[in-house]
Amino acid sequence: MSEHYYDIISDSYHELYKEEQGQKIALVLSMVKLEGSILDVGAGPCYLSSFVDSKHIVALDPSEKLLKMAKNCKTVVGYAESIPFDDDTFDNVVSFTAIQNFKDVKKGLEEMKRVGKKQFVFTFVKDSPKRERIIFYVKELFKVDRIIEDDKDVIIIAKK
């Protein structure tokens, strides 16, 4: 496997993203309650575990080095486009600032829908060139409850 971009920057990842990701997670959790099992797609070092009971979180990410930094989550190396779990495995599927990095946005969203049962939370970079495509596919595949824009991100809360 060739070295992934996030493996390359893993040593400085916390410095670059921890505060921003933490603020985004806190904002999302002020709007939704994540109860039951959670799949965090593109989880990196699994910052979500600082906010939610980590025994219920599975962190999926292609970066082995970032997943090694996840102290309190079960970790799985993998891609959103081929999630290695059965249908309807997780009560919640979340993805914080990762969808814009998917090679195939629609396939990644279809896979998240397949493995999720109830609630879905997606955030992505607001100025992503894939923005309209992401919003289109989310609306096509899910029942969207809310779309919120903050300074840097679009936050989508949806159901199956």
C-alpha positions in Angstrom: 0.0 0.0 0.0 1.4 3.4 -0.9 1.8 5.9 1.8 -1.4 7.8 2.3 -1.4 11.6 2.6 -2.6 11.5 6.2 0.1 8.9 7.1 2.6 11.5 5.8 1.2 14.3 7.9 0.3 12.2 11.0 3.1 13.6 13.2 1.5 17.1 13.0 -2.1 16.0 12.6 -3.1 16.9 16.2 -1.6 20.4 15.9 -3.3 21.0 12.6 -6.8 19.6 13.2 -7.5 18.6 16.9 -9.0 21.9 18.1 -11.0 22.5 14.9 -12.4 18.9 14.8 -13.2 19.0 18.5 -15.2 22.2 18.1 -17.1 20.7 15.1 -17.9 17.5 17.1 -19.1 19.6 20.0 -21.4 21.6 17.7 -22.8 18.5 16.2 -23.4 16.9 19.6 -25.3 20.0 20.7 -27.8 19.2 17.9 -28.0 15.4 18.0 -27.6 12.6 20.5 -25.5 9.6 19.4 -26.9 6.6 21.2 -25.9 3.1 20.6 -23.2 1.9 18.2 -21.3 4.4 16.1 -19.2 4.0 12.9 -16.9 7.0 12.4 -15.9 7.0 8.7 -12.6 8.9 8.1 -12.1 8.9 11.9 -8.4 9.5 11.9 -7.3 9.5 15.5 -11.0 9.1 16.6 -11.5 12.5 18.3 -15.2 11.5 18.8 -14.1 9.3 21.6 -13.4 12.4 23.8 -17.1 13.2 23.5 -19.0 9.9 23.4 -18.5 6.6 25.2 -15.7 5.1 23.1 -16.7 1.5 23.7 -19.5 2.1 21.2 -17.3 3.6 18.5 -15.6 1.9 15.5 -13.1 4.2 13.7 -12.6 3.5 10.0 -9.9 5.3 8.2 -7.4 4.5 5.4 -4.5 6.0 7.4 -2.9 3.3 9.6 -0.7 5.9 11.3 -3.7 8.1 12.3 -5.6 5.1 13.6 -2.6 4.1 15.7 -3.2 7.5 17.5 -6.7 6.5 18.4 -6.5 5.5 22.0 -10.0 4.5 22.9 -11.7 3.3 19.8 -11.8 0.0 18.0 -10.0 0.8 14.7 -10.3 -0.7 11.2 -8.2 0.3 8.3 -10.4 0.8 5.3 -12.2 3.1 2.8 -15.7 4.4 2.8 -16.3 3.0 -0.6 -16.0 -0.6 0.7 -16.9 -0.7 4.4 -16.1 -4.2 5.8 -19.3 -4.6 7.9 -22.7 -6.2 7.4 -25.8 -4.3 6.5 -27.5 -2.4 9.4 -24.6 -3.0 11.8 -24.4 0.5 13.4 -27.1 2.7 15.0 -25.2 5.8 13.9 -22.8 6.6 11.1 -20.8 9.8 11.2 -18.2 11.3 9.0 -16.4 14.5 10.1 -14.6 16.4 7.3 -13.9 13.3 5.2 -16.5 13.0 2.4 -14.7 15.5 0.2 -11.7 13.1 0.2 -13.7 10.1 -1.0 -12.6 8.8 -4.4 -16.3 8.0 -5.2 -18.6 10.1 -3.1 -21.8 8.3 -4.1 -20.3 4.8 -3.4 -19.0 6.0 0.0 -22.4 7.4 0.9 -24.2 4.3 -0.3 -21.9 2.2 1.9 -22.5 4.3 4.9 -26.2 4.0 4.4 -25.9 0.2 4.0 -24.2 -0.3 7.3 -26.2 2.3 9.2 -29.6 1.9 10.8 -30.9 5.1 12.2 -28.9 8.4 12.2 -26.3 9.8 10.0 -24.1 12.9 10.4 -21.9 14.2 7.6 -19.6 17.2 7.7 -17.4 18.4 4.8 -15.4 21.4 3.8 -17.7 24.1 2.6 -15.5 25.2 -0.2 -14.9 21.7 -1.6 -15.3 21.4 -5.4 -17.4 18.3 -4.6 -19.9 20.3 -2.5 -22.8 20.2 -4.8 -22.3 16.6 -5.7 -22.1 15.7 -2.0 -25.3 17.5 -1.2 -27.1 16.0 -4.2 -26.2 12.4 -3.3 -27.0 12.9 0.4 -30.4 14.2 -0.5 -30.9 11.4 -3.0 -29.9 8.7 -0.5 -31.1 9.9 2.9 -33.9 11.8 4.6 -32.2 15.0 5.5 -33.3 16.6 8.8 -31.0 19.6 8.8 -28.2 21.2 6.7 -26.2 23.8 8.7 -23.3 25.8 7.4 -20.7 27.2 9.8 -17.5 29.2 8.9 -15.7 26.3 7.2 -18.1 23.3 7.0 -21.4 22.0 5.9 -23.1 19.8 8.5 -25.8 17.4 7.4 -28.0 15.5 9.9 -30.0 12.7 8.2 -31.9 9.4 8.7 -32.2 6.3 6.5 
